[in-house]
Amino acid sequence: MPYSDCDNAAIFEPKVRFFRVGRRDLVYLKFVLEAYEGMSTLSTVEPKGVIVRLSVPSGFEEDMRKIIGELSREIPLTEVEFEQGEH
């Protein structure tokens, strides 16, 4: 079967999750996640409530789930539903 970008697009689509994090903990969260270079991209999507968008490339979901689990023991980190059009 010939290679097609369309056929494989879903395989490489990053997993996107949203979290509410305390403003004071945002720098720490970013620092820790950046230490795992290439495993995620973190961006702020709603500055008032400090909601961040975590994009995890295919293949790193389980590792990132464990990292987020450990981080949530140290800082208040709550996964939330968020639609980009909400803000």
Biopython code that builds the backbone (N, CA, C, O; Angstrom):
import numpy as np
from Bio.PDB.StructureBuilder import StructureBuilder

atoms = [
    (1, "MET", "N", (0.848, -1.180, 0.000)),
    (1, "MET", "CA", (0.000, 0.000, 0.000)),
    (1, "MET", "C", (0.891, 1.240, 0.000)),
    (1, "MET", "O", (1.822, 1.318, 0.801)),
    (2, "PRO", "N", (0.632, 2.206, -0.873)),
    (2, "PRO", "CA", (1.453, 3.422, -0.941)),
    (2, "PRO", "C", (1.256, 4.299, 0.288)),
    (2, "PRO", "O", (0.192, 4.316, 0.908)),
    (3, "TYR", "N", (2.314, 5.023, 0.617)),
    (3, "TYR", "CA", (2.295, 5.951, 1.753)),
    (3, "TYR", "C", (1.392, 7.139, 1.447)),
    (3, "TYR", "O", (1.414, 7.673, 0.338)),
    (4, "SER", "N", (0.618, 7.540, 2.407)),
    (4, "SER", "CA", (-0.252, 8.706, 2.238)),
    (4, "SER", "C", (-0.286, 9.491, 3.534)),
    (4, "SER", "O", (-0.538, 8.916, 4.594)),
    (5, "ASP", "N", (-0.036, 10.802, 3.475)),
    (5, "ASP", "CA", (-0.104, 11.646, 4.658)),
    (5, "ASP", "C", (-1.484, 11.591, 5.288)),
    (5, "ASP", "O", (-1.602, 11.605, 6.513)),
    (6, "CYS", "N", (-2.512, 11.528, 4.485)),
    (6, "CYS", "CA", (-3.882, 11.512, 4.998)),
    (6, "CYS", "C", (-4.167, 10.240, 5.783)),
    (6, "CYS", "O", (-4.835, 10.282, 6.816)),
    (7, "ASP", "N", (-3.658, 9.099, 5.292)),
    (7, "ASP", "CA", (-3.893, 7.827, 5.963)),
    (7, "ASP", "C", (-3.252, 7.786, 7.341)),
    (7, "ASP", "O", (-3.789, 7.165, 8.258)),
    (8, "ASN", "N", (-2.112, 8.439, 7.493)),
    (8, "ASN", "CA", (-1.364, 8.366, 8.734)),
    (8, "ASN", "C", (-1.511, 9.604, 9.614)),
    (8, "ASN", "O", (-0.903, 9.674, 10.682)),
    (9, "ALA", "N", (-2.291, 10.558, 9.191)),
    (9, "ALA", "CA", (-2.406, 11.817, 9.943)),
    (9, "ALA", "C", (-2.900, 11.579, 11.359)),
    (9, "ALA", "O", (-2.381, 12.187, 12.295)),
    (10, "ALA", "N", (-3.884, 10.715, 11.544)),
    (10, "ALA", "CA", (-4.439, 10.461, 12.872)),
    (10, "ALA", "C", (-3.425, 9.798, 13.785)),
    (10, "ALA", "O", (-3.451, 10.011, 14.997)),
    (11, "ILE", "N", (-2.536, 9.000, 13.223)),
    (11, "ILE", "CA", (-1.531, 8.309, 14.036)),
    (11, "ILE", "C", (-0.606, 9.311, 14.697)),
    (11, "ILE", "O", (-0.221, 9.129, 15.852)),
    (12, "PHE", "N", (-0.244, 10.364, 13.984)),
    (12, "PHE", "CA", (0.724, 11.327, 14.484)),
    (12, "PHE", "C", (0.083, 12.569, 15.107)),
    (12, "PHE", "O", (0.789, 13.495, 15.509)),
    (13, "GLU", "N", (-1.226, 12.593, 15.187)),
    (13, "GLU", "CA", (-1.941, 13.722, 15.792)),
    (13, "GLU", "C", (-1.613, 13.777, 17.287)),
    (13, "GLU", "O", (-1.788, 12.782, 17.991)),
    (14, "PRO", "N", (-1.145, 14.912, 17.773)),
    (14, "PRO", "CA", (-0.820, 14.994, 19.205)),
    (14, "PRO", "C", (-2.072, 14.920, 20.075)),
    (14, "PRO", "O", (-3.152, 15.348, 19.666)),
    (15, "LYS", "N", (-1.919, 14.386, 21.244)),
    (15, "LYS", "CA", (-2.991, 14.345, 22.242)),
    (15, "LYS", "C", (-2.971, 15.691, 22.961)),
    (15, "LYS", "O", (-1.925, 16.136, 23.434)),
    (16, "VAL", "N", (-4.131, 16.332, 23.040)),
    (16, "VAL", "CA", (-4.214, 17.650, 23.675)),
    (16, "VAL", "C", (-5.055, 17.528, 24.940)),
    (16, "VAL", "O", (-6.157, 16.980, 24.924)),
    (17, "ARG", "N", (-4.509, 18.052, 26.035)),
    (17, "ARG", "CA", (-5.212, 18.066, 27.318)),
    (17, "ARG", "C", (-5.112, 19.484, 27.890)),
    (17, "ARG", "O", (-4.160, 20.214, 27.617)),
    (18, "PHE", "N", (-6.110, 19.851, 28.685)),
    (18, "PHE", "CA", (-6.135, 21.180, 29.299)),
    (18, "PHE", "C", (-6.130, 21.027, 30.818)),
    (18, "PHE", "O", (-6.787, 20.144, 31.371)),
    (19, "PHE", "N", (-5.372, 21.910, 31.485)),
    (19, "PHE", "CA", (-5.259, 21.864, 32.935)),
    (19, "PHE", "C", (-5.399, 23.261, 33.522)),
    (19, "PHE", "O", (-4.973, 24.252, 32.929)),
    (20, "ARG", "N", (-6.004, 23.313, 34.700)),
    (20, "ARG", "CA", (-6.019, 24.545, 35.488)),
    (20, "ARG", "C", (-4.856, 24.432, 36.465)),
    (20, "ARG", "O", (-4.700, 23.425, 37.156)),
    (21, "VAL", "N", (-4.054, 25.472, 36.506)),
    (21, "VAL", "CA", (-2.874, 25.478, 37.373)),
    (21, "VAL", "C", (-2.780, 26.840, 38.041)),
    (21, "VAL", "O", (-3.138, 27.858, 37.448)),
    (22, "GLY", "N", (-2.303, 26.854, 39.262)),
    (22, "GLY", "CA", (-2.129, 28.116, 39.977)),
    (22, "GLY", "C", (-1.107, 28.995, 39.275)),
    (22, "GLY", "O", (-0.083, 28.512, 38.793)),
    (23, "ARG", "N", (-1.392, 30.278, 39.222)),
    (23, "ARG", "CA", (-0.492, 31.223, 38.548)),
    (23, "ARG", "C", (0.937, 31.101, 39.081)),
    (23, "ARG", "O", (1.899, 31.177, 38.316)),
    (24, "ARG", "N", (1.067, 30.915, 40.372)),
    (24, "ARG", "CA", (2.389, 30.829, 40.997)),
    (24, "ARG", "C", (3.099, 29.518, 40.632)),
    (24, "ARG", "O", (4.327, 29.447, 40.693)),
    (25, "ASP", "N", (2.335, 28.478, 40.252)),
    (25, "ASP", "CA", (2.927, 27.184, 39.909)),
    (25, "ASP", "C", (3.201, 27.024, 38.414)),
    (25, "ASP", "O", (3.806, 26.034, 38.001)),
    (26, "LEU", "N", (2.772, 27.964, 37.617)),
    (26, "LEU", "CA", (2.911, 27.871, 36.168)),
    (26, "LEU", "C", (4.377, 27.794, 35.741)),
    (26, "LEU", "O", (4.720, 26.986, 34.878)),
    (27, "VAL", "N", (5.227, 28.596, 36.312)),
    (27, "VAL", "CA", (6.647, 28.605, 35.945)),
    (27, "VAL", "C", (7.292, 27.263, 36.294)),
    (27, "VAL", "O", (8.078, 26.726, 35.513)),
    (28, "TYR", "N", (6.957, 26.726, 37.468)),
    (28, "TYR", "CA", (7.499, 25.425, 37.873)),
    (28, "TYR", "C", (7.045, 24.333, 36.903)),
    (28, "TYR", "O", (7.855, 23.512, 36.473)),
    (29, "LEU", "N", (5.764, 24.318, 36.560)),
    (29, "LEU", "CA", (5.226, 23.328, 35.632)),
    (29, "LEU", "C", (5.957, 23.403, 34.296)),
    (29, "LEU", "O", (6.375, 22.377, 33.758)),
    (30, "LYS", "N", (6.111, 24.595, 33.766)),
    (30, "LYS", "CA", (6.794, 24.788, 32.489)),
    (30, "LYS", "C", (8.247, 24.332, 32.581)),
    (30, "LYS", "O", (8.752, 23.693, 31.658)),
    (31, "PHE", "N", (8.916, 24.649, 33.666)),
    (31, "PHE", "CA", (10.309, 24.264, 33.874)),
    (31, "PHE", "C", (10.458, 22.734, 33.847)),
    (31, "PHE", "O", (11.338, 22.206, 33.167)),
    (32, "VAL", "N", (9.604, 22.037, 34.581)),
    (32, "VAL", "CA", (9.691, 20.576, 34.651)),
    (32, "VAL", "C", (9.389, 19.953, 33.288)),
    (32, "VAL", "O", (10.122, 19.076, 32.832)),
    (33, "LEU", "N", (8.318, 20.401, 32.638)),
    (33, "LEU", "CA", (7.952, 19.802, 31.354)),
    (33, "LEU", "C", (8.995, 20.076, 30.275)),
    (33, "LEU", "O", (9.215, 19.232, 29.407)),
    (34, "GLU", "N", (9.636, 21.235, 30.313)),
    (34, "GLU", "CA", (10.672, 21.542, 29.330)),
    (34, "GLU", "C", (11.909, 20.670, 29.525)),
    (34, "GLU", "O", (12.678, 20.471, 28.584)),
    (35, "ALA", "N", (12.108, 20.152, 30.727)),
    (35, "ALA", "CA", (13.239, 19.257, 30.984)),
    (35, "ALA", "C", (13.096, 17.964, 30.192)),
    (35, "ALA", "O", (14.089, 17.315, 29.864)),
    (36, "TYR", "N", (11.857, 17.594, 29.888)),
    (36, "TYR", "CA", (11.587, 16.417, 29.067)),
    (36, "TYR", "C", (11.424, 16.881, 27.622)),
    (36, "TYR", "O", (10.329, 16.816, 27.063)),
    (37, "GLU", "N", (12.493, 17.340, 27.034)),
    (37, "GLU", "CA", (12.484, 17.964, 25.718)),
    (37, "GLU", "C", (11.837, 17.069, 24.656)),
    (37, "GLU", "O", (12.176, 15.894, 24.519)),
    (38, "GLY", "N", (10.909, 17.651, 23.920)),
    (38, "GLY", "CA", (10.254, 16.953, 22.824)),
    (38, "GLY", "C", (9.057, 16.121, 23.224)),
    (38, "GLY", "O", (8.370, 15.577, 22.360)),
    (39, "MET", "N", (8.786, 16.008, 24.534)),
    (39, "MET", "CA", (7.674, 15.175, 24.991)),
    (39, "MET", "C", (6.356, 15.925, 25.075)),
    (39, "MET", "O", (5.293, 15.308, 25.141)),
    (40, "SER", "N", (6.416, 17.262, 25.073)),
    (40, "SER", "CA", (5.176, 18.030, 25.164)),
    (40, "SER", "C", (5.428, 19.484, 24.795)),
    (40, "SER", "O", (6.563, 19.959, 24.744)),
    (41, "THR", "N", (4.318, 20.169, 24.541)),
    (41, "THR", "CA", (4.338, 21.609, 24.334)),
    (41, "THR", "C", (3.289, 22.193, 25.263)),
    (41, "THR", "O", (2.145, 21.739, 25.273)),
    (42, "LEU", "N", (3.661, 23.181, 26.031)),
    (42, "LEU", "CA", (2.761, 23.807, 26.992)),
    (42, "LEU", "C", (2.523, 25.251, 26.587)),
    (42, "LEU", "O", (3.465, 25.989, 26.299)),
    (43, "SER", "N", (1.247, 25.652, 26.567)),
    (43, "SER", "CA", (0.930, 27.046, 26.279)),
    (43, "SER", "C", (-0.268, 27.476, 27.113)),
    (43, "SER", "O", (-1.140, 26.667, 27.432)),
    (44, "THR", "N", (-0.302, 28.746, 27.460)),
    (44, "THR", "CA", (-1.411, 29.302, 28.235)),
    (44, "THR", "C", (-2.528, 29.677, 27.269)),
    (44, "THR", "O", (-2.292, 30.361, 26.274)),
    (45, "VAL", "N", (-3.753, 29.222, 27.568)),
    (45, "VAL", "CA", (-4.870, 29.546, 26.680)),
    (45, "VAL", "C", (-5.889, 30.458, 27.338)),
    (45, "VAL", "O", (-6.700, 31.082, 26.654)),
    (46, "GLU", "N", (-5.852, 30.539, 28.654)),
    (46, "GLU", "CA", (-6.802, 31.390, 29.366)),
    (46, "GLU", "C", (-6.091, 31.966, 30.585)),
    (46, "GLU", "O", (-6.062, 31.337, 31.642)),
    (47, "PRO", "N", (-5.522, 33.155, 30.444)),
    (47, "PRO", "CA", (-4.669, 33.707, 31.490)),
    (47, "PRO", "C", (-5.357, 34.026, 32.810)),
    (47, "PRO", "O", (-4.717, 33.924, 33.856)),
    (48, "LYS", "N", (-6.632, 34.407, 32.809)),
    (48, "LYS", "CA", (-7.297, 34.771, 34.057)),
    (48, "LYS", "C", (-7.396, 33.583, 35.011)),
    (48, "LYS", "O", (-7.076, 33.703, 36.193)),
    (49, "GLY", "N", (-7.831, 32.461, 34.506)),
    (49, "GLY", "CA", (-7.959, 31.266, 35.330)),
    (49, "GLY", "C", (-6.752, 30.368, 35.235)),
    (49, "GLY", "O", (-6.714, 29.303, 35.851)),
    (50, "VAL", "N", (-5.770, 30.785, 34.471)),
    (50, "VAL", "CA", (-4.562, 30.050, 34.180)),
    (50, "VAL", "C", (-4.883, 28.619, 33.738)),
    (50, "VAL", "O", (-4.631, 27.649, 34.453)),
    (51, "ILE", "N", (-5.439, 28.533, 32.558)),
    (51, "ILE", "CA", (-5.663, 27.243, 31.921)),
    (51, "ILE", "C", (-4.586, 27.077, 30.867)),
    (51, "ILE", "O", (-4.353, 27.963, 30.044)),
    (52, "VAL", "N", (-3.934, 25.923, 30.909)),
    (52, "VAL", "CA", (-2.859, 25.649, 29.967)),
    (52, "VAL", "C", (-3.255, 24.505, 29.046)),
    (52, "VAL", "O", (-4.041, 23.628, 29.404)),
    (53, "ARG", "N", (-2.693, 24.544, 27.868)),
    (53, "ARG", "CA", (-2.902, 23.509, 26.858)),
    (53, "ARG", "C", (-1.625, 22.687, 26.795)),
    (53, "ARG", "O", (-0.544, 23.218, 26.537)),
    (54, "LEU", "N", (-1.757, 21.391, 27.032)),
    (54, "LEU", "CA", (-0.625, 20.483, 26.961)),
    (54, "LEU", "C", (-0.807, 19.597, 25.735)),
    (54, "LEU", "O", (-1.764, 18.827, 25.648)),
    (55, "SER", "N", (0.102, 19.713, 24.810)),
    (55, "SER", "CA", (0.063, 18.927, 23.578)),
    (55, "SER", "C", (1.172, 17.882, 23.666)),
    (55, "SER", "O", (2.344, 18.218, 23.838)),
    (56, "VAL", "N", (0.786, 16.608, 23.546)),
    (56, "VAL", "CA", (1.726, 15.504, 23.706)),
    (56, "VAL", "C", (1.801, 14.715, 22.396)),
    (56, "VAL", "O", (0.797, 14.162, 21.947)),
    (57, "PRO", "N", (2.985, 14.663, 21.782)),
    (57, "PRO", "CA", (3.117, 13.911, 20.538)),
    (57, "PRO", "C", (2.819, 12.426, 20.731)),
    (57, "PRO", "O", (3.008, 11.872, 21.813)),
    (58, "SER", "N", (2.356, 11.808, 19.672)),
    (58, "SER", "CA", (2.064, 10.379, 19.687)),
    (58, "SER", "C", (3.282, 9.599, 20.176)),
    (58, "SER", "O", (4.411, 9.856, 19.757)),
    (59, "GLY", "N", (3.035, 8.655, 21.057)),
    (59, "GLY", "CA", (4.102, 7.820, 21.591)),
    (59, "GLY", "C", (4.562, 8.223, 22.974)),
    (59, "GLY", "O", (5.208, 7.436, 23.666)),
    (60, "PHE", "N", (4.236, 9.449, 23.393)),
    (60, "PHE", "CA", (4.665, 9.929, 24.708)),
    (60, "PHE", "C", (3.513, 10.040, 25.709)),
    (60, "PHE", "O", (3.709, 10.514, 26.828)),
    (61, "GLU", "N", (2.316, 9.607, 25.313)),
    (61, "GLU", "CA", (1.136, 9.806, 26.161)),
    (61, "GLU", "C", (1.282, 9.146, 27.532)),
    (61, "GLU", "O", (0.977, 9.766, 28.551)),
    (62, "GLU", "N", (1.739, 7.915, 27.568)),
    (62, "GLU", "CA", (1.846, 7.195, 28.846)),
    (62, "GLU", "C", (2.904, 7.821, 29.744)),
    (62, "GLU", "O", (2.675, 7.989, 30.942)),
    (63, "ASP", "N", (4.058, 8.168, 29.183)),
    (63, "ASP", "CA", (5.105, 8.817, 29.971)),
    (63, "ASP", "C", (4.603, 10.143, 30.538)),
    (63, "ASP", "O", (4.842, 10.458, 31.704)),
    (64, "MET", "N", (3.908, 10.914, 29.708)),
    (64, "MET", "CA", (3.416, 12.211, 30.160)),
    (64, "MET", "C", (2.319, 12.043, 31.207)),
    (64, "MET", "O", (2.221, 12.853, 32.128)),
    (65, "ARG", "N", (1.496, 11.006, 31.081)),
    (65, "ARG", "CA", (0.466, 10.738, 32.082)),
    (65, "ARG", "C", (1.120, 10.517, 33.452)),
    (65, "ARG", "O", (0.628, 11.012, 34.466)),
    (66, "LYS", "N", (2.217, 9.781, 33.475)),
    (66, "LYS", "CA", (2.937, 9.520, 34.728)),
    (66, "LYS", "C", (3.560, 10.800, 35.288)),
    (66, "LYS", "O", (3.499, 11.049, 36.492)),
    (67, "ILE", "N", (4.154, 11.604, 34.417)),
    (67, "ILE", "CA", (4.774, 12.859, 34.854)),
    (67, "ILE", "C", (3.716, 13.794, 35.440)),
    (67, "ILE", "O", (3.920, 14.383, 36.501)),
    (68, "ILE", "N", (2.588, 13.925, 34.744)),
    (68, "ILE", "CA", (1.504, 14.782, 35.234)),
    (68, "ILE", "C", (0.974, 14.256, 36.568)),
    (68, "ILE", "O", (0.665, 15.038, 37.467)),
    (69, "GLY", "N", (0.871, 12.948, 36.696)),
    (69, "GLY", "CA", (0.423, 12.350, 37.959)),
    (69, "GLY", "C", (1.343, 12.714, 39.114)),
    (69, "GLY", "O", (0.875, 13.056, 40.200)),
    (70, "GLU", "N", (2.631, 12.643, 38.889)),
    (70, "GLU", "CA", (3.596, 13.003, 39.931)),
    (70, "GLU", "C", (3.570, 14.500, 40.223)),
    (70, "GLU", "O", (3.635, 14.911, 41.381)),
    (71, "LEU", "N", (3.475, 15.313, 39.175)),
    (71, "LEU", "CA", (3.420, 16.761, 39.374)),
    (71, "LEU", "C", (2.180, 17.171, 40.165)),
    (71, "LEU", "O", (2.233, 18.102, 40.969)),
    (72, "SER", "N", (1.070, 16.481, 39.938)),
    (72, "SER", "CA", (-0.166, 16.844, 40.639)),
    (72, "SER", "C", (-0.094, 16.525, 42.127)),
    (72, "SER", "O", (-0.951, 16.966, 42.893)),
    (73, "ARG", "N", (0.906, 15.774, 42.546)),
    (73, "ARG", "CA", (1.144, 15.544, 43.983)),
    (73, "ARG", "C", (1.867, 16.727, 44.614)),
    (73, "ARG", "O", (1.811, 16.935, 45.826)),
    (74, "GLU", "N", (2.558, 17.509, 43.757)),
    (74, "GLU", "CA", (3.344, 18.642, 44.238)),
    (74, "GLU", "C", (2.611, 19.968, 44.120)),
    (74, "GLU", "O", (2.730, 20.834, 44.987)),
    (75, "ILE", "N", (1.850, 20.122, 43.035)),
    (75, "ILE", "CA", (1.165, 21.386, 42.791)),
    (75, "ILE", "C", (-0.294, 21.104, 42.423)),
    (75, "ILE", "O", (-0.599, 20.043, 41.879)),
    (76, "PRO", "N", (-1.193, 22.044, 42.715)),
    (76, "PRO", "CA", (-2.584, 21.873, 42.288)),
    (76, "PRO", "C", (-2.659, 21.898, 40.761)),
    (76, "PRO", "O", (-2.345, 22.907, 40.130)),
    (77, "LEU", "N", (-3.074, 20.787, 40.187)),
    (77, "LEU", "CA", (-3.126, 20.627, 38.735)),
    (77, "LEU", "C", (-4.377, 19.824, 38.423)),
    (77, "LEU", "O", (-4.447, 18.631, 38.715)),
    (78, "THR", "N", (-5.368, 20.485, 37.827)),
    (78, "THR", "CA", (-6.652, 19.857, 37.576)),
    (78, "THR", "C", (-6.949, 19.836, 36.087)),
    (78, "THR", "O", (-6.928, 20.877, 35.431)),
    (79, "GLU", "N", (-7.226, 18.650, 35.553)),
    (79, "GLU", "CA", (-7.588, 18.562, 34.144)),
    (79, "GLU", "C", (-8.994, 19.118, 33.966)),
    (79, "GLU", "O", (-9.893, 18.823, 34.753)),
    (80, "VAL", "N", (-9.174, 19.925, 32.922)),
    (80, "VAL", "CA", (-10.465, 20.569, 32.663)),
    (80, "VAL", "C", (-10.856, 20.390, 31.207)),
    (80, "VAL", "O", (-10.017, 20.132, 30.344)),
    (81, "GLU", "N", (-12.154, 20.532, 30.954)),
    (81, "GLU", "CA", (-12.675, 20.576, 29.582)),
    (81, "GLU", "C", (-12.505, 22.007, 29.105)),
    (81, "GLU", "O", (-12.798, 22.946, 29.846)),
    (82, "PHE", "N", (-12.042, 22.185, 27.893)),
    (82, "PHE", "CA", (-11.862, 23.540, 27.371)),
    (82, "PHE", "C", (-11.968, 23.502, 25.863)),
    (82, "PHE", "O", (-11.284, 22.719, 25.204)),
    (83, "GLU", "N", (-12.810, 24.333, 25.326)),
    (83, "GLU", "CA", (-12.940, 24.486, 23.876)),
    (83, "GLU", "C", (-12.264, 25.777, 23.488)),
    (83, "GLU", "O", (-12.473, 26.804, 24.134)),
    (84, "GLN", "N", (-11.465, 25.746, 22.457)),
    (84, "GLN", "CA", (-10.718, 26.940, 22.036)),
    (84, "GLN", "C", (-11.629, 28.129, 21.782)),
    (84, "GLN", "O", (-11.206, 29.266, 21.989)),
    (85, "GLY", "N", (-12.846, 27.917, 21.346)),
    (85, "GLY", "CA", (-13.751, 29.009, 21.056)),
    (85, "GLY", "C", (-14.409, 29.617, 22.290)),
    (85, "GLY", "O", (-15.126, 30.611, 22.173)),
    (86, "GLU", "N", (-14.179, 29.042, 23.470)),
    (86, "GLU", "CA", (-14.835, 29.525, 24.695)),
    (86, "GLU", "C", (-14.343, 30.906, 25.112)),
    (86, "GLU", "O", (-15.098, 31.678, 25.704)),
    (87, "HIS", "N", (-13.114, 31.219, 24.815)),
    (87, "HIS", "CA", (-12.541, 32.469, 25.318)),
    (87, "HIS", "C", (-12.549, 33.546, 24.263)),
    (87, "HIS", "O", (-12.102, 34.664, 24.519)),
]
sb = StructureBuilder()
sb.init_structure("model")
sb.init_model(0)
sb.init_chain("A")
sb.init_seg("    ")
for serial, (resi, resn, name, xyz) in enumerate(atoms, 1):
    if name == "N":
        sb.init_residue(resn, " ", resi, " ")
    sb.init_atom(name, np.array(xyz, "f"), 0.0, 1.0, " ", f" {name:<3s}", serial, name[0])
structure = sb.get_structure()
